[in-house]
Every structure is written in C-alpha cells, then in structure tokens.
Amino acid sequence: TSKDIKKILISYSDKLYFSDKFIVEGTNNIKELNEINKEDVIIDNIFKTNKVIDNAKTIFMNGTCGKYEDDASSIGTRDLLNSLANVSAKVIIGGGDTTSAIKKFNNFDNFYYVSTGGGATLEFLAHNKINVVEYYKTIE
C-alpha cells in the first residue's frame, strides 16, 4: 500500500537514492527537481554518484533512467551504468530494457547479476521464490 511505501521511504532514506536532475521532453536542458512543472514530460533522470552509491555493499537497479534508445534521453542510463560498473558493491540489475541498455553502453561482466526479469528478480529477493515457478511445480 502507499502507507507501506511511505514508511519504507522514510525508514531507509539514508539507503535509497533518487535522481535529482531531469531532462524534459522537447529540450536538452537539464532541470532541477524544483524547476519541473506539472506540464513537463520527463524523458530522462540523471543521477550523480554520491556517498550512498560509493559506500554501498549491494546495489539494485530495476529499469532504465529514461528512453535510453534516443541520444537526448540516454544520459542518465549511460552515466549510471558507467558509475555502477566502477563500484566495489555487488550490482544486481533486473529488467529487459536494462539488459538492452547494458548491451548498448557497457559490459555484462561489470555487474554481479543481470536478469531480463526485473519484477521476477524483485519477487525472488523479497520472497525467496518466484510465483510462476511455484505454480509450475504444482502442475507437474
């Protein structure tokens, strides 16, 4: 529920990291969060590497930062993958688009674990099982 999400965000605010700069559709200008208008369509999120990433032991990335296929909105994904490729943490990446972005910008060998199933990866980490696998075990 949204109450649970809010509680998690507050409880782990020192361990969660969100983008603070954005590229808005129709511009190549980087905007700060306080410059975003409700009419703006964000096409890219840009992360600055900070202490959270530098000091992390494990990092999860689930999805790209923007429409990485287009040069104008690929900065966030490219830069984040390059930063994550150079940390000492175990970097676990899930999501089909994210694996395609790794093919475009980086090397799979730079990461601890990469999966095309982002939701399945999170489900496994949360519950130590994947529902579809459990279902197929019951019909064998």
N, CA, C and O atoms as a GROMACS GRO file, in nm:
protein
  560
    1THR      N    1   0.084  -0.118   0.000
    1THR     CA    2   0.000   0.000   0.000
    1THR      C    3   0.088   0.125   0.000
    1THR      O    4   0.209   0.117   0.024
    2SER      N    5   0.028   0.238  -0.027
    2SER     CA    6   0.105   0.363  -0.028
    2SER      C    7   0.159   0.397   0.111
    2SER      O    8   0.264   0.459   0.123
    3LYS      N    9   0.086   0.356   0.216
    3LYS     CA   10   0.135   0.380   0.352
    3LYS      C   11   0.262   0.300   0.379
    3LYS      O   12   0.356   0.349   0.442
    4ASP      N   13   0.265   0.175   0.329
    4ASP     CA   14   0.384   0.091   0.346
    4ASP      C   15   0.502   0.149   0.270
    4ASP      O   16   0.614   0.151   0.321
    5ILE      N   17   0.477   0.195   0.148
    5ILE     CA   18   0.584   0.254   0.068
    5ILE      C   19   0.639   0.378   0.136
    5ILE      O   20   0.761   0.396   0.144
    6LYS      N   21   0.551   0.463   0.187
    6LYS     CA   22   0.594   0.584   0.257
    6LYS      C   23   0.679   0.548   0.379
    6LYS      O   24   0.781   0.612   0.405
    7LYS      N   25   0.636   0.446   0.453
    7LYS     CA   26   0.710   0.403   0.572
    7LYS      C   27   0.850   0.353   0.534
    7LYS      O   28   0.948   0.384   0.602
    8ILE      N   29   0.858   0.277   0.425
    8ILE     CA   30   0.988   0.227   0.378
    8ILE      C   31   1.077   0.342   0.335
    8ILE      O   32   1.195   0.347   0.370
    9LEU      N   33   1.020   0.436   0.258
    9LEU     CA   34   1.099   0.550   0.211
    9LEU      C   35   1.155   0.631   0.327
    9LEU      O   36   1.269   0.676   0.322
   10ILE      N   37   1.076   0.650   0.431
   10ILE     CA   38   1.120   0.726   0.548
   10ILE      C   39   1.224   0.646   0.626
   10ILE      O   40   1.328   0.700   0.666
   11SER      N   41   1.196   0.518   0.650
   11SER     CA   42   1.285   0.434   0.731
   11SER      C   43   1.422   0.414   0.668
   11SER      O   44   1.523   0.404   0.738
   12TYR      N   45   1.426   0.408   0.536
   12TYR     CA   46   1.551   0.378   0.466
   12TYR      C   47   1.600   0.493   0.380
   12TYR      O   48   1.671   0.472   0.282
   13SER      N   49   1.564   0.615   0.416
   13SER     CA   50   1.601   0.731   0.334
   13SER      C   51   1.752   0.746   0.318
   13SER      O   52   1.798   0.801   0.219
   14ASP      N   53   1.829   0.696   0.414
   14ASP     CA   54   1.974   0.705   0.402
   14ASP      C   55   2.032   0.597   0.310
   14ASP      O   56   2.151   0.601   0.278
   15LYS      N   57   1.948   0.501   0.268
   15LYS     CA   58   1.996   0.393   0.183
   15LYS      C   59   1.934   0.394   0.042
   15LYS      O   60   1.974   0.317  -0.044
   16LEU      N   61   1.838   0.483   0.021
   16LEU     CA   62   1.770   0.493  -0.109
   16LEU      C   63   1.820   0.618  -0.179
   16LEU      O   64   1.844   0.722  -0.117
   17TYR      N   65   1.833   0.607  -0.309
   17TYR     CA   66   1.887   0.720  -0.385
   17TYR      C   67   1.800   0.744  -0.507
   17TYR      O   68   1.775   0.652  -0.586
   18PHE      N   69   1.755   0.866  -0.523
   18PHE     CA   70   1.669   0.904  -0.634
   18PHE      C   71   1.738   1.012  -0.716
   18PHE      O   72   1.825   1.083  -0.668
   19SER      N   73   1.697   1.022  -0.842
   19SER     CA   74   1.756   1.124  -0.927
   19SER      C   75   1.716   1.263  -0.878
   19SER      O   76   1.612   1.281  -0.814
   20ASP      N   77   1.803   1.360  -0.909
   20ASP     CA   78   1.774   1.497  -0.868
   20ASP      C   79   1.779   1.594  -0.985
   20ASP      O   80   1.755   1.714  -0.969
   21LYS      N   81   1.810   1.542  -1.104
   21LYS     CA   82   1.813   1.623  -1.225
   21LYS      C   83   1.739   1.548  -1.335
   21LYS      O   84   1.739   1.425  -1.339
   22PHE      N   85   1.677   1.623  -1.424
   22PHE     CA   86   1.591   1.562  -1.524
   22PHE      C   87   1.605   1.632  -1.659
   22PHE      O   88   1.640   1.750  -1.666
   23ILE      N   89   1.577   1.558  -1.766
   23ILE     CA   90   1.564   1.618  -1.898
   23ILE      C   91   1.417   1.608  -1.936
   23ILE      O   92   1.355   1.502  -1.926
   24VAL      N   93   1.364   1.720  -1.980
   24VAL     CA   94   1.222   1.729  -2.014
   24VAL      C   95   1.206   1.718  -2.165
   24VAL      O   96   1.288   1.770  -2.242
   25GLU      N   97   1.100   1.650  -2.206
   25GLU     CA   98   1.073   1.632  -2.348
   25GLU      C   99   1.072   1.766  -2.422
   25GLU      O  100   1.017   1.864  -2.373
   26GLY      N  101   1.135   1.768  -2.540
   26GLY     CA  102   1.138   1.889  -2.621
   26GLY      C  103   1.254   1.982  -2.589
   26GLY      O  104   1.271   2.085  -2.655
   27THR      N  105   1.334   1.946  -2.488
   27THR     CA  106   1.451   2.028  -2.454
   27THR      C  107   1.570   1.936  -2.434
   27THR      O  108   1.555   1.816  -2.415
   28ASN      N  109   1.686   1.992  -2.438
   28ASN     CA  110   1.807   1.918  -2.400
   28ASN      C  111   1.863   1.975  -2.271
   28ASN      O  112   1.975   1.942  -2.231
   29ASN      N  113   1.785   2.061  -2.206
   29ASN     CA  114   1.830   2.126  -2.083
   29ASN      C  115   1.807   2.035  -1.963
   29ASN      O  116   1.704   1.969  -1.952
   30ILE      N  117   1.904   2.034  -1.876
   30ILE     CA  118   1.890   1.959  -1.751
   30ILE      C  119   1.820   2.050  -1.651
   30ILE      O  120   1.861   2.164  -1.630
   31LYS      N  121   1.713   1.998  -1.590
   31LYS     CA  122   1.637   2.075  -1.490
   31LYS      C  123   1.651   2.011  -1.353
   31LYS      O  124   1.660   1.889  -1.340
   32GLU      N  125   1.653   2.096  -1.252
   32GLU     CA  126   1.650   2.051  -1.114
   32GLU      C  127   1.506   2.015  -1.078
   32GLU      O  128   1.412   2.056  -1.148
   33LEU      N  129   1.487   1.939  -0.972
   33LEU     CA  130   1.353   1.898  -0.930
   33LEU      C  131   1.260   2.017  -0.911
   33LEU      O  132   1.144   2.013  -0.952
   34ASN      N  133   1.309   2.123  -0.848
   34ASN     CA  134   1.223   2.240  -0.821
   34ASN      C  135   1.190   2.321  -0.947
   34ASN      O  136   1.109   2.414  -0.940
   35GLU      N  137   1.251   2.288  -1.060
   35GLU     CA  138   1.224   2.357  -1.186
   35GLU      C  139   1.122   2.283  -1.273
   35GLU      O  140   1.079   2.334  -1.376
   36ILE      N  141   1.083   2.164  -1.231
   36ILE     CA  142   0.990   2.082  -1.309
   36ILE      C  143   0.848   2.135  -1.289
   36ILE      O  144   0.805   2.161  -1.176
   37ASN      N  145   0.775   2.152  -1.400
   37ASN     CA  146   0.635   2.194  -1.396
   37ASN      C  147   0.546   2.071  -1.416
   37ASN      O  148   0.592   1.970  -1.468
   38LYS      N  149   0.420   2.081  -1.375
   38LYS     CA  150   0.330   1.967  -1.390
   38LYS      C  151   0.304   1.933  -1.536
   38LYS      O  152   0.261   1.821  -1.566
   39GLU      N  153   0.328   2.027  -1.628
   39GLU     CA  154   0.309   2.001  -1.771
   39GLU      C  155   0.429   1.931  -1.832
   39GLU      O  156   0.419   1.874  -1.941
   40ASP      N  157   0.543   1.935  -1.765
   40ASP     CA  158   0.666   1.876  -1.819
   40ASP      C  159   0.655   1.724  -1.828
   40ASP      O  160   0.601   1.660  -1.738
   41VAL      N  161   0.707   1.669  -1.935
   41VAL     CA  162   0.716   1.524  -1.951
   41VAL      C  163   0.864   1.488  -1.938
   41VAL      O  164   0.946   1.524  -2.022
   42ILE      N  165   0.896   1.418  -1.831
   42ILE     CA  166   1.035   1.382  -1.803
   42ILE      C  167   1.073   1.264  -1.891
   42ILE      O  168   1.005   1.161  -1.892
   43ILE      N  169   1.184   1.279  -1.967
   43ILE     CA  170   1.228   1.170  -2.054
   43ILE      C  171   1.359   1.109  -2.007
   43ILE      O  172   1.403   1.007  -2.060
   44ASP      N  173   1.421   1.169  -1.907
   44ASP     CA  174   1.546   1.114  -1.855
   44ASP      C  175   1.567   1.160  -1.712
   44ASP      O  176   1.536   1.274  -1.677
   45ASN      N  177   1.621   1.071  -1.630
   45ASN     CA  178   1.658   1.100  -1.491
   45ASN      C  179   1.809   1.092  -1.484
   45ASN      O  180   1.869   0.997  -1.534
   46ILE      N  181   1.871   1.189  -1.421
   46ILE     CA  182   2.016   1.191  -1.413
   46ILE      C  183   2.057   1.181  -1.266
   46ILE      O  184   2.012   1.257  -1.181
   47PHE      N  185   2.145   1.084  -1.240
   47PHE     CA  186   2.194   1.059  -1.105
   47PHE      C  187   2.337   1.108  -1.095
   47PHE      O  188   2.417   1.090  -1.188
   48LYS      N  189   2.369   1.169  -0.983
   48LYS     CA  190   2.508   1.199  -0.953
   48LYS      C  191   2.555   1.091  -0.857
   48LYS      O  192   2.487   1.060  -0.759
   49THR      N  193   2.670   1.034  -0.885
   49THR     CA  194   2.724   0.936  -0.792
   49THR      C  195   2.750   1.008  -0.661
   49THR      O  196   2.808   1.116  -0.658
   50ASN      N  197   2.707   0.946  -0.553
   50ASN     CA  198   2.729   1.008  -0.423
   50ASN      C  199   2.769   0.903  -0.321
   50ASN      O  200   2.794   0.788  -0.357
   51LYS      N  201   2.775   0.942  -0.196
   51LYS     CA  202   2.820   0.852  -0.091
   51LYS      C  203   2.733   0.728  -0.080
   51LYS      O  204   2.784   0.621  -0.045
   52VAL      N  205   2.604   0.739  -0.108
   52VAL     CA  206   2.516   0.622  -0.100
   52VAL      C  207   2.566   0.514  -0.195
   52VAL      O  208   2.577   0.397  -0.157
   53ILE      N  209   2.595   0.552  -0.317
   53ILE     CA  210   2.643   0.455  -0.416
   53ILE      C  211   2.786   0.414  -0.384
   53ILE      O  212   2.818   0.295  -0.386
   54ASP      N  213   2.872   0.510  -0.354
   54ASP     CA  214   3.013   0.480  -0.329
   54ASP      C  215   3.034   0.387  -0.209
   54ASP      O  216   3.127   0.306  -0.209
   55ASN      N  217   2.949   0.398  -0.108
   55ASN     CA  218   2.967   0.320   0.014
   55ASN      C  219   2.878   0.196   0.022
   55ASN      O  220   2.884   0.122   0.120
   56ALA      N  221   2.796   0.173  -0.079
   56ALA     CA  222   2.702   0.060  -0.076
   56ALA      C  223   2.775  -0.073  -0.089
   56ALA      O  224   2.880  -0.082  -0.152
   57LYS      N  225   2.717  -0.175  -0.028
   57LYS     CA  226   2.769  -0.311  -0.043
   57LYS      C  227   2.692  -0.385  -0.152
   57LYS      O  228   2.749  -0.470  -0.222
   58THR      N  229   2.564  -0.354  -0.166
   58THR     CA  230   2.479  -0.413  -0.269
   58THR      C  231   2.393  -0.303  -0.329
   58THR      O  232   2.338  -0.219  -0.257
   59ILE      N  233   2.381  -0.304  -0.461
   59ILE     CA  234   2.300  -0.204  -0.531
   59ILE      C  235   2.205  -0.277  -0.625
   59ILE      O  236   2.246  -0.366  -0.699
   60PHE      N  237   2.077  -0.239  -0.620
   60PHE     CA  238   1.975  -0.294  -0.710
   60PHE      C  239   1.935  -0.186  -0.810
   60PHE      O  240   1.908  -0.072  -0.772
   61MET      N  241   1.932  -0.222  -0.936
   61MET     CA  242   1.882  -0.131  -1.039
   61MET      C  243   1.773  -0.207  -1.113
   61MET      O  244   1.797  -0.316  -1.166
   62ASN      N  245   1.654  -0.150  -1.116
   62ASN     CA  246   1.541  -0.217  -1.180
   62ASN      C  247   1.481  -0.120  -1.281
   62ASN      O  248   1.390  -0.043  -1.249
   63GLY      N  249   1.530  -0.126  -1.403
   63GLY     CA  250   1.480  -0.038  -1.508
   63GLY      C  251   1.577   0.071  -1.544
   63GLY      O  252   1.671   0.100  -1.470
   64THR      N  253   1.554   0.131  -1.658
   64THR     CA  254   1.642   0.237  -1.707
   64THR      C  255   1.597   0.372  -1.652
   64THR      O  256   1.491   0.384  -1.591
   65CYS      N  257   1.680   0.472  -1.673
   65CYS     CA  258   1.651   0.607  -1.622
   65CYS      C  259   1.568   0.688  -1.719
   65CYS      O  260   1.510   0.789  -1.681
   66GLY      N  261   1.563   0.646  -1.842
   66GLY     CA  262   1.489   0.719  -1.945
   66GLY      C  263   1.482   0.636  -2.072
   66GLY      O  264   1.515   0.517  -2.071
   67LYS      N  265   1.442   0.697  -2.177
   67LYS     CA  266   1.433   0.629  -2.307
   67LYS      C  267   1.573   0.627  -2.366
   67LYS      O  268   1.606   0.707  -2.454
   68TYR      N  269   1.653   0.536  -2.318
   68TYR     CA  270   1.795   0.531  -2.348
   68TYR      C  271   1.825   0.510  -2.496
   68TYR      O  272   1.937   0.536  -2.541
   69GLU      N  273   1.727   0.465  -2.573
   69GLU     CA  274   1.749   0.440  -2.716
   69GLU      C  275   1.772   0.570  -2.791
   69GLU      O  276   1.838   0.570  -2.895
   70ASP      N  277   1.718   0.680  -2.741
   70ASP     CA  278   1.734   0.812  -2.803
   70ASP      C  279   1.848   0.886  -2.734
   70ASP      O  280   1.856   0.890  -2.612
   71ASP      N  281   1.936   0.945  -2.814
   71ASP     CA  282   2.052   1.014  -2.757
   71ASP      C  283   2.013   1.122  -2.656
   71ASP      O  284   2.080   1.138  -2.554
   72ALA      N  285   1.905   1.195  -2.682
   72ALA     CA  286   1.865   1.305  -2.594
   72ALA      C  287   1.822   1.258  -2.456
   72ALA      O  288   1.828   1.334  -2.360
   73SER      N  289   1.780   1.133  -2.445
   73SER     CA  290   1.732   1.085  -2.316
   73SER      C  291   1.809   0.962  -2.268
   73SER      O  292   1.756   0.878  -2.196
   74SER      N  293   1.934   0.952  -2.310
   74SER     CA  294   2.015   0.836  -2.270
   74SER      C  295   2.122   0.869  -2.167
   74SER      O  296   2.190   0.779  -2.117
   75ILE      N  297   2.137   0.996  -2.136
   75ILE     CA  298   2.245   1.039  -2.046
   75ILE      C  299   2.236   0.971  -1.910
   75ILE      O  300   2.336   0.918  -1.860
   76GLY      N  301   2.118   0.971  -1.849
   76GLY     CA  302   2.102   0.915  -1.716
   76GLY      C  303   2.135   0.767  -1.709
   76GLY      O  304   2.209   0.724  -1.620
   77THR      N  305   2.082   0.689  -1.802
   77THR     CA  306   2.108   0.544  -1.803
   77THR      C  307   2.255   0.517  -1.829
   77THR      O  308   2.317   0.438  -1.758
   78ARG      N  309   2.311   0.581  -1.930
   78ARG     CA  310   2.452   0.559  -1.965
   78ARG      C  311   2.543   0.593  -1.848
   78ARG      O  312   2.628   0.513  -1.810
   79ASP      N  313   2.524   0.711  -1.789
   79ASP     CA  314   2.611   0.755  -1.680
   79ASP      C  315   2.596   0.669  -1.556
   79ASP      O  316   2.694   0.638  -1.489
   80LEU      N  317   2.473   0.629  -1.524
   80LEU     CA  318   2.452   0.545  -1.405
   80LEU      C  319   2.516   0.408  -1.425
   80LEU      O  320   2.583   0.358  -1.335
   81LEU      N  321   2.496   0.346  -1.543
   81LEU     CA  322   2.559   0.217  -1.568
   81LEU      C  323   2.711   0.227  -1.562
   81LEU      O  324   2.777   0.138  -1.508
   82ASN      N  325   2.767   0.334  -1.616
   82ASN     CA  326   2.913   0.352  -1.609
   82ASN      C  327   2.960   0.370  -1.465
   82ASN      O  328   3.065   0.319  -1.428
   83SER      N  329   2.882   0.443  -1.384
   83SER     CA  330   2.918   0.459  -1.243
   83SER      C  331   2.909   0.326  -1.170
   83SER      O  332   2.998   0.290  -1.092
   84LEU      N  333   2.801   0.252  -1.194
   84LEU     CA  334   2.782   0.124  -1.125
   84LEU      C  335   2.885   0.020  -1.167
   84LEU      O  336   2.917  -0.071  -1.090
   85ALA      N  337   2.937   0.033  -1.288
   85ALA     CA  338   3.038  -0.061  -1.335
   85ALA      C  339   3.170  -0.044  -1.261
   85ALA      O  340   3.257  -0.131  -1.265
   86ASN      N  341   3.185   0.069  -1.193
   86ASN     CA  342   3.312   0.101  -1.128
   86ASN      C  343   3.306   0.104  -0.976
   86ASN      O  344   3.397   0.156  -0.912
   87VAL      N  345   3.199   0.050  -0.918
   87VAL     CA  346   3.190   0.046  -0.772
   87VAL      C  347   3.232  -0.091  -0.722
   87VAL      O  348   3.236  -0.187  -0.798
   88SER      N  349   3.264  -0.098  -0.594
   88SER     CA  350   3.304  -0.226  -0.537
   88SER      C  351   3.183  -0.308  -0.491
   88SER      O  352   3.199  -0.426  -0.457
   89ALA      N  353   3.065  -0.250  -0.490
   89ALA     CA  354   2.944  -0.318  -0.445
   89ALA      C  355   2.902  -0.427  -0.544
   89ALA      O  356   2.942  -0.426  -0.660
   90LYS      N  357   2.822  -0.521  -0.494
   90LYS     CA  358   2.757  -0.617  -0.582
   90LYS      C  359   2.640  -0.544  -0.647
   90LYS      O  360   2.551  -0.496  -0.578
   91VAL      N  361   2.641  -0.536  -0.779
   91VAL     CA  362   2.536  -0.465  -0.852
   91VAL      C  363   2.446  -0.568  -0.917
   91VAL      O  364   2.489  -0.647  -1.001
   92ILE      N  365   2.319  -0.565  -0.877
   92ILE     CA  366   2.217  -0.657  -0.928
   92ILE      C  367   2.121  -0.576  -1.013
   92ILE      O  368   2.061  -0.479  -0.966
   93ILE      N  369   2.106  -0.617  -1.140
   93ILE     CA  370   2.025  -0.541  -1.235
   93ILE      C  371   1.917  -0.630  -1.291
   93ILE      O  372   1.943  -0.743  -1.332
   94GLY      N  373   1.794  -0.579  -1.293
   94GLY     CA  374   1.682  -0.654  -1.349
   94GLY      C  375   1.603  -0.570  -1.446
   94GLY      O  376   1.595  -0.448  -1.432
   95GLY      N  377   1.545  -0.637  -1.544
   95GLY     CA  378   1.459  -0.569  -1.641
   95GLY      C  379   1.512  -0.581  -1.782
   95GLY      O  380   1.630  -0.557  -1.807
   96GLY      N  381   1.425  -0.618  -1.874
   96GLY     CA  382   1.464  -0.638  -2.012
   96GLY      C  383   1.524  -0.515  -2.076
   96GLY      O  384   1.624  -0.524  -2.146
   97ASP      N  385   1.462  -0.399  -2.053
   97ASP     CA  386   1.517  -0.276  -2.109
   97ASP      C  387   1.655  -0.247  -2.052
   97ASP      O  388   1.742  -0.195  -2.121
   98THR      N  389   1.674  -0.279  -1.926
   98THR     CA  390   1.803  -0.253  -1.863
   98THR      C  391   1.910  -0.342  -1.925
   98THR      O  392   2.023  -0.296  -1.945
   99THR      N  393   1.878  -0.466  -1.954
   99THR     CA  394   1.978  -0.552  -2.018
   99THR      C  395   2.012  -0.502  -2.157
   99THR      O  396   2.127  -0.512  -2.200
  100SER      N  397   1.915  -0.449  -2.229
  100SER     CA  398   1.942  -0.391  -2.361
  100SER      C  399   2.032  -0.268  -2.347
  100SER      O  400   2.120  -0.245  -2.431
  101ALA      N  401   2.009  -0.189  -2.244
  101ALA     CA  402   2.093  -0.071  -2.221
  101ALA      C  403   2.236  -0.113  -2.189
  101ALA      O  404   2.331  -0.048  -2.233
  102ILE      N  405   2.253  -0.220  -2.112
  102ILE     CA  406   2.388  -0.269  -2.083
  102ILE      C  407   2.457  -0.309  -2.213
  102ILE      O  408   2.575  -0.280  -2.233
  103LYS      N  409   2.384  -0.377  -2.302
  103LYS     CA  410   2.442  -0.412  -2.432
  103LYS      C  411   2.488  -0.289  -2.507
  103LYS      O  412   2.591  -0.292  -2.575
  104LYS      N  413   2.414  -0.180  -2.497
  104LYS     CA  414   2.446  -0.057  -2.570
  104LYS      C  415   2.563   0.019  -2.508
  104LYS      O  416   2.650   0.068  -2.580
  105PHE      N  417   2.566   0.029  -2.373
  105PHE     CA  418   2.660   0.119  -2.308
  105PHE      C  419   2.772   0.053  -2.230
  105PHE      O  420   2.871   0.119  -2.197
  106ASN      N  421   2.760  -0.075  -2.199
  106ASN     CA  422   2.851  -0.133  -2.102
  106ASN      C  423   2.878  -0.279  -2.133
  106ASN      O  424   2.857  -0.325  -2.245
  107ASN      N  425   2.925  -0.350  -2.032
  107ASN     CA  426   2.961  -0.490  -2.045
  107ASN      C  427   2.895  -0.567  -1.930
  107ASN      O  428   2.904  -0.526  -1.815
  108PHE      N  429   2.831  -0.677  -1.961
  108PHE     CA  430   2.764  -0.758  -1.859
  108PHE      C  431   2.861  -0.803  -1.749
  108PHE      O  432   2.821  -0.818  -1.634
  109ASP      N  433   2.986  -0.823  -1.784
  109ASP     CA  434   3.085  -0.871  -1.686
  109ASP      C  435   3.111  -0.771  -1.574
  109ASP      O  436   3.170  -0.808  -1.472
  110ASN      N  437   3.069  -0.646  -1.591
  110ASN     CA  438   3.091  -0.545  -1.488
  110ASN      C  439   2.992  -0.555  -1.372
  110ASN      O  440   3.006  -0.483  -1.273
  111PHE      N  441   2.894  -0.644  -1.383
  111PHE     CA  442   2.789  -0.650  -1.282
  111PHE      C  443   2.779  -0.790  -1.223
  111PHE      O  444   2.809  -0.890  -1.289
  112TYR      N  445   2.737  -0.795  -1.097
  112TYR     CA  446   2.728  -0.922  -1.024
  112TYR      C  447   2.619  -1.013  -1.081
  112TYR      O  448   2.640  -1.133  -1.096
  113TYR      N  449   2.502  -0.954  -1.111
  113TYR     CA  450   2.389  -1.032  -1.160
  113TYR      C  451   2.303  -0.945  -1.249
  113TYR      O  452   2.269  -0.832  -1.214
  114VAL      N  453   2.268  -0.999  -1.367
  114VAL     CA  454   2.181  -0.927  -1.460
  114VAL      C  455   2.070  -1.023  -1.503
  114VAL      O  456   2.098  -1.137  -1.540
  115SER      N  457   1.944  -0.976  -1.498
  115SER     CA  458   1.829  -1.057  -1.535
  115SER      C  459   1.737  -0.977  -1.626
  115SER      O  460   1.721  -0.856  -1.608
  116THR      N  461   1.677  -1.045  -1.724
  116THR     CA  462   1.578  -0.977  -1.808
  116THR      C  463   1.447  -0.959  -1.733
  116THR      O  464   1.363  -0.880  -1.775
  117GLY      N  465   1.428  -1.031  -1.624
  117GLY     CA  466   1.304  -1.022  -1.547
  117GLY      C  467   1.320  -0.934  -1.425
  117GLY      O  468   1.358  -0.982  -1.319
  118GLY      N  469   1.290  -0.805  -1.438
  118GLY     CA  470   1.304  -0.713  -1.326
  118GLY      C  471   1.208  -0.742  -1.213
  118GLY      O  472   1.248  -0.749  -1.097
  119GLY      N  473   1.081  -0.761  -1.248
  119GLY     CA  474   0.980  -0.791  -1.146
  119GLY      C  475   1.006  -0.924  -1.079
  119GLY      O  476   0.990  -0.939  -0.958
  120ALA      N  477   1.046  -1.023  -1.159
  120ALA     CA  478   1.076  -1.156  -1.104
  120ALA      C  479   1.197  -1.151  -1.012
  120ALA      O  480   1.200  -1.219  -0.910
  121THR      N  481   1.296  -1.071  -1.047
  121THR     CA  482   1.414  -1.056  -0.962
  121THR      C  483   1.374  -0.997  -0.828
  121THR      O  484   1.417  -1.047  -0.723
  122LEU      N  485   1.293  -0.892  -0.829
  122LEU     CA  486   1.248  -0.831  -0.703
  122LEU      C  487   1.162  -0.928  -0.622
  122LEU      O  488   1.174  -0.935  -0.500
  123GLU      N  489   1.077  -1.003  -0.691
  123GLU     CA  490   0.992  -1.101  -0.622
  123GLU      C  491   1.077  -1.208  -0.554
  123GLU      O  492   1.051  -1.245  -0.439
  124PHE      N  493   1.178  -1.256  -0.624
  124PHE     CA  494   1.266  -1.357  -0.567
  124PHE      C  495   1.341  -1.301  -0.445
  124PHE      O  496   1.352  -1.368  -0.342
  125LEU      N  497   1.391  -1.178  -0.457
  125LEU     CA  498   1.463  -1.118  -0.345
  125LEU      C  499   1.372  -1.096  -0.225
  125LEU      O  500   1.415  -1.112  -0.110
  126ALA      N  501   1.247  -1.059  -0.250
  126ALA     CA  502   1.153  -1.031  -0.140
  126ALA      C  503   1.102  -1.158  -0.074
  126ALA      O  504   1.084  -1.162   0.047
  127HIS      N  505   1.078  -1.263  -0.155
  127HIS     CA  506   1.009  -1.381  -0.102
  127HIS      C  507   1.086  -1.512  -0.117
  127HIS      O  508   1.038  -1.617  -0.077
  128ASN      N  509   1.205  -1.505  -0.175
  128ASN     CA  510   1.288  -1.622  -0.198
  128ASN      C  511   1.218  -1.727  -0.285
  128ASN      O  512   1.247  -1.846  -0.274
  129LYS      N  513   1.127  -1.682  -0.369
  129LYS     CA  514   1.060  -1.769  -0.465
  129LYS      C  515   0.999  -1.682  -0.574
  129LYS      O  516   0.982  -1.561  -0.558
  130ILE      N  517   0.968  -1.745  -0.685
  130ILE     CA  518   0.902  -1.677  -0.795
  130ILE      C  519   0.770  -1.748  -0.819
  130ILE      O  520   0.769  -1.869  -0.844
  131ASN      N  521   0.659  -1.676  -0.812
  131ASN     CA  522   0.526  -1.738  -0.818
  131ASN      C  523   0.505  -1.826  -0.939
  131ASN      O  524   0.447  -1.934  -0.926
  132VAL      N  525   0.549  -1.785  -1.057
  132VAL     CA  526   0.526  -1.866  -1.176
  132VAL      C  527   0.601  -2.000  -1.167
  132VAL      O  528   0.550  -2.102  -1.213
  133VAL      N  529   0.720  -2.000  -1.108
  133VAL     CA  530   0.793  -2.125  -1.090
  133VAL      C  531   0.721  -2.214  -0.991
  133VAL      O  532   0.708  -2.334  -1.013
  134GLU      N  533   0.672  -2.156  -0.881
  134GLU     CA  534   0.597  -2.231  -0.781
  134GLU      C  535   0.470  -2.290  -0.843
  134GLU      O  536   0.433  -2.404  -0.812
  135TYR      N  537   0.403  -2.215  -0.930
  135TYR     CA  538   0.284  -2.264  -0.996
  135TYR      C  539   0.315  -2.386  -1.082
  135TYR      O  540   0.244  -2.487  -1.076
  136TYR      N  541   0.420  -2.376  -1.161
  136TYR     CA  542   0.454  -2.489  -1.249
  136TYR      C  543   0.497  -2.613  -1.171
  136TYR      O  544   0.479  -2.724  -1.219
  137LYS      N  545   0.553  -2.595  -1.053
  137LYS     CA  546   0.588  -2.709  -0.967
  137LYS      C  547   0.461  -2.783  -0.924
  137LYS      O  548   0.463  -2.905  -0.909
  138THR      N  549   0.349  -2.710  -0.905
  138THR     CA  550   0.226  -2.774  -0.860
  138THR      C  551   0.154  -2.851  -0.971
  138THR      O  552   0.075  -2.940  -0.941
  139ILE      N  553   0.180  -2.819  -1.098
  139ILE     CA  554   0.108  -2.888  -1.205
  139ILE      C  555   0.190  -3.000  -1.270
  139ILE      O  556   0.144  -3.065  -1.363
  140GLU      N  557   0.311  -3.022  -1.221
  140GLU     CA  558   0.394  -3.130  -1.277
  140GLU      C  559   0.342  -3.265  -1.233
  140GLU      O  560   0.399  -3.368  -1.270
   0.00000   0.00000   0.00000
